[in-house]
Amino acid sequence: MTDTHQSCLPVGKMPELRVMPMPADANVHGDVFGGWIMAQVDIAGSLPAVRRANGRVATIAVNSFLFKQPVFVGDLLSFYAEVVKVGNTSITVNVEVYAERNRLQAETVKVTEATLTYVATDEQRKPRPIPPLSTLTGQPG
Ligand SMILES: CC(C)(COP(=O)(O)OP(=O)(O)OC[C@H]1O[C@@H](n2cnc3c(N)ncnc32)[C@H](O)[C@@H]1OP(=O)(O)O)[C@@H](O)C(=O)NCCC(=O)NCCS
């Protein structure tokens, strides 16, 4: 496991999502609910899955989820997501979440790591084969 504290965000990577939790996303102590973070991770992870599947996907499994550090109201969160496995109908994605705290002091902390599996689905919400990479032409919305 890598150190959770670092001075900057991962170099050379683009986050899928950047978002700042608000007071409604936290308990009375200002700690952000794990369920709120899980929802954002699911959204961030689905984005590369949708691109790779060239269409709709459904989350079938949350394989692992580690809340390594707390998240506070006002943290600027960046969600990095990467496809790590492509099966017949499924796509597994790693998601790493970094928080920029006290942004004027440039403190960056890795707060969450997760792995999720998505299944490519058709119009009837049934599994469909992942298309070969060579057939992908664009990036669906
Ligand atoms: C997604 C869904 C259409 C898949 O249908 P299914 O008949 O269960 O799918 P299958 O058993 O054929 O498995 C499909 C793929 O998922 C994988 N899979 C199944 N269970 C899994 C698990 N526990 N962990 C990881 N992958 C899993 C299978 O290995 C298969 O991958 P592959 O084709 O690449 O080998 C169906 O399960 C569903 O609709 N689930 C609800 C999805 C949803 O609503 N998610 C939002 C949260 S409620």
The ligand as an SDF file (V2000), in Angstrom:
LIG
                    3D

 48 50  0  0  0  0  0  0  0  0999 V2000
  -25.9000   -6.7150  -14.5420 C   0  0  0  0  0  0  0  0  0  0  0  0
  -26.8480   -7.8850  -14.9020 C   0  0  0  0  0  0  0  0  0  0  0  0
  -27.6640   -7.5220  -16.1200 C   0  0  0  0  0  0  0  0  0  0  0  0
  -25.9430   -9.0840  -15.2310 C   0  0  0  0  0  0  0  0  0  0  0  0
  -26.7870  -10.1700  -15.4900 O   0  0  0  0  0  0  0  0  0  0  0  0
  -26.3930  -11.6200  -14.8900 P   0  0  0  0  0  0  0  0  0  0  0  0
  -27.2620  -12.6390  -15.5520 O   0  0  0  0  0  0  0  0  0  0  0  0
  -26.3740  -11.5280  -13.4010 O   0  0  0  0  0  0  0  0  0  0  0  0
  -24.8880  -11.7470  -15.4400 O   0  0  0  0  0  0  0  0  0  0  0  0
  -23.9250  -12.9870  -15.5590 P   0  0  0  0  0  0  0  0  0  0  0  0
  -24.0940  -13.9630  -14.4510 O   0  0  0  0  0  0  0  0  0  0  0  0
  -24.0510  -13.4930  -16.9760 O   0  0  0  0  0  0  0  0  0  0  0  0
  -22.5080  -12.2810  -15.3770 O   0  0  0  0  0  0  0  0  0  0  0  0
  -22.1550  -11.2040  -16.2130 C   0  0  0  0  0  0  0  0  0  0  0  0
  -20.7160  -10.8400  -15.9390 C   0  0  0  0  0  0  0  0  0  0  0  0
  -20.5920  -10.3730  -14.6080 O   0  0  0  0  0  0  0  0  0  0  0  0
  -19.5690  -11.1070  -13.9400 C   0  0  0  0  0  0  0  0  0  0  0  0
  -19.9390  -11.2630  -12.5390 N   0  0  0  0  0  0  0  0  0  0  0  0
  -21.0140  -11.9060  -12.0520 C   0  0  0  0  0  0  0  0  0  0  0  0
  -20.9990  -11.8400  -10.7100 N   0  0  0  0  0  0  0  0  0  0  0  0
  -19.9110  -11.1410  -10.3690 C   0  0  0  0  0  0  0  0  0  0  0  0
  -19.3370  -10.7670   -9.1190 C   0  0  0  0  0  0  0  0  0  0  0  0
  -19.9030  -11.1040   -7.9600 N   0  0  0  0  0  0  0  0  0  0  0  0
  -18.2060  -10.0510   -9.1220 N   0  0  0  0  0  0  0  0  0  0  0  0
  -17.6070   -9.7120  -10.2870 C   0  0  0  0  0  0  0  0  0  0  0  0
  -18.0910  -10.0490  -11.5110 N   0  0  0  0  0  0  0  0  0  0  0  0
  -19.2310  -10.7730  -11.5350 C   0  0  0  0  0  0  0  0  0  0  0  0
  -19.5250  -12.4490  -14.6450 C   0  0  0  0  0  0  0  0  0  0  0  0
  -18.2940  -13.0760  -14.4450 O   0  0  0  0  0  0  0  0  0  0  0  0
  -19.7580  -12.0200  -16.0690 C   0  0  0  0  0  0  0  0  0  0  0  0
  -18.5670  -11.4760  -16.5920 O   0  0  0  0  0  0  0  0  0  0  0  0
  -17.9190  -12.0280  -17.9790 P   0  0  0  0  0  0  0  0  0  0  0  0
  -19.0210  -12.1240  -18.9880 O   0  0  0  0  0  0  0  0  0  0  0  0
  -16.9240  -10.9600  -18.3630 O   0  0  0  0  0  0  0  0  0  0  0  0
  -17.2760  -13.3340  -17.6710 O   0  0  0  0  0  0  0  0  0  0  0  0
  -27.7770   -8.2230  -13.7060 C   0  0  0  0  0  0  0  0  0  0  0  0
  -27.0430   -8.9010  -12.6900 O   0  0  0  0  0  0  0  0  0  0  0  0
  -28.4400   -6.9950  -13.1270 C   0  0  0  0  0  0  0  0  0  0  0  0
  -29.3000   -6.4030  -13.7400 O   0  0  0  0  0  0  0  0  0  0  0  0
  -27.9930   -6.5750  -11.9100 N   0  0  0  0  0  0  0  0  0  0  0  0
  -28.4670   -5.3390  -11.3190 C   0  0  0  0  0  0  0  0  0  0  0  0
  -27.5640   -4.1830  -11.7740 C   0  0  0  0  0  0  0  0  0  0  0  0
  -27.9310   -2.8930  -11.0770 C   0  0  0  0  0  0  0  0  0  0  0  0
  -29.0630   -2.4880  -11.0520 O   0  0  0  0  0  0  0  0  0  0  0  0
  -26.9110   -2.2430  -10.5050 N   0  0  0  0  0  0  0  0  0  0  0  0
  -27.0890   -1.0110   -9.7960 C   0  0  0  0  0  0  0  0  0  0  0  0
  -27.1850   -1.2170   -8.3240 C   0  0  0  0  0  0  0  0  0  0  0  0
  -28.7870   -1.7250   -7.8300 S   0  0  0  0  0  0  0  0  0  0  0  0
  1  2  1  0
  2  3  1  0
  2  4  1  0
  2 36  1  0
  4  5  1  0
  5  6  1  0
  6  7  2  0
  6  8  1  0
  6  9  1  0
  9 10  1  0
 10 11  2  0
 10 12  1  0
 10 13  1  0
 13 14  1  0
 14 15  1  0
 15 16  1  0
 15 30  1  0
 16 17  1  0
 17 18  1  0
 17 28  1  0
 18 19  1  0
 18 27  1  0
 19 20  2  0
 20 21  1  0
 21 22  1  0
 21 27  2  0
 22 23  1  0
 22 24  2  0
 24 25  1  0
 25 26  2  0
 26 27  1  0
 28 29  1  0
 28 30  1  0
 30 31  1  0
 31 32  1  0
 32 33  2  0
 32 34  1  0
 32 35  1  0
 36 37  1  0
 36 38  1  0
 38 39  2  0
 38 40  1  0
 40 41  1  0
 41 42  1  0
 42 43  1  0
 43 44  2  0
 43 45  1  0
 45 46  1  0
 46 47  1  0
 47 48  1  0
M  END
$$$$
